[in-house]
C-alpha cells in the first residue's frame, strides 16, 4: 500500500547534536563473533601466531599488504575435536577509521565470513594519536564506547571498506604462511 | 521528541559490504540474530549479482557482451528496470550508462570486452523476460541505485522475520522502519556537520562532490562523462532507499534553481 503521508524529517533535540570528534560502536565481543561466524563449533582454541620478520615479508609479498604486527590473534574453531576453520581478529586503521573485525577462514583458504566487532570513525582529531590500544582492543563491555552513545548517524562521504578487503587479503596470506594445514 | 538511536535496546551488526560498511539494527527480539543474518544475506546476494567491481557478476557479463541477450536474475532485472526508468525520467541527470566514463577516469575497474562509449541513453538497454541486452557497447553501472535497493531488500527481510522497528545504514545511505527515529547529520565537503533531523519510516541518502577526489571515499559523479564543476553535498529523503540513492545524483547534477522541484517531481525531497 502506498504511504501518502508527507515526507519530512523529524525535529531532533539540539542537545543530542553536539558535533562529534568521533563515532564509536561496539557490535560484537570476541565470543559473540565466534558464535556468529562458526555457529556449528563446539570449541574455540586460542592459537595466536607470532610471526618472524621473514614470515611478515612473505605475507607482504603474497598479499601486497604489510603485516604491521608480530602477533596475530587466532583461534581454532573445532567441532568435536575436528578443525572447522580459523577465527582471526584483525584491525585496520585508515585516515578516518579504526576497525576491529573478525574473519572466518576455511582450512582451504576460503573466506567463510566477516563481522565488524568495533568501529571508530574520527574527523578533526588524528586517529593515529587516539590511544586505541588502551581504549578499544579487548574491551568486552560497552563502557569504552560511551563516546558514541548520543552520536547520530552521518550521511555523506561514504567510507570505503577497502581497508578491510586488504586486511582479508593479508590474513589469507598469513594463513598460508603461518597456520598449519588441516590439523 | 525524537529518541536517540540507543533506546530502546537495539541489536546491531555491521559488515563490510557494497564497498562500504553496512550497519543493521533492530529492536531486540527473539531470534533477532537470524533476522540480521538473513538481511545481510539479501544484501550479499544483490552485491554478487550487480557489483561492477566483480568480473563474475551478472552485470559484468552484460557489460562484456553488447548486442547479446544475457540471462538476468529477476532481482537484477528489477534493479535494471528501475535504473532505466530513472535515467529516462530524469533526462539523464541520473544515468546508469556512464560506466564507460567512470572506467576511463579510473573510478571503476576495467574487466575487458569491447571498448565502451563513455555513456549512452535509456533506450540502449533492452529488458526482456529473463534477459537483458545492450544495443551499443556501454558499461552499465548500478552503483547509484543498487546500494539503495539492497537496503530496501534488507528492510523487507527484517520485517518478514518479524522485526517491528530498526534501520539499515549502508555508509550513510539509510532507511528506517517502525517507530525508530534515527537522527542524521550530513558531512559537508569542508568536513563540518549539518544537522538534518530525524528519519522515521523513510530513506535518506547523500552524495558529495569534492574539489579533489578523496582516496578513502569511493563516490564519484560525472555528467555525460565530464567532471562536475559544482562542489557540495546533497541529501534526498524518499520512501525507499533506491529512490533516495538515485535522486542524490540528480541533485548533484541539476541546476541549483531547479534542484528541489526536480527532486520532488521524481518522488523525493531535497533536504
Interface residues (C-beta under 8 A of the other chain):
Chain A: X3 X7 X8 X9 X10 X11 X12 X13 X14 X16 X17 X19 X20 X25 X27 X28 X36 X94 X95 X96 X97 X99 X101 X114 X115 X116 X119 X123 X124 X149 X150 X152 X153 X154 X155 X156 X157 X158 X159 X160 X161 X162 X164 X165
Chain B: X1 X2 X4 X5 X6 X12 X13 X14 X15 X16 X17 X19 X20 X21 X23 X33 X37 X169 X171 X172 X173 X174 X181 X182 X183 X184 X185 X186 X187 X188 X191 X192 X193 X195 X196 X197 X198 X199 X200 X201 X202 X204 X205 X206 X207 X208 X214 X215 X216 X217 X218 X219 X233 X235 X237 X238 X239 X268 X269 X271
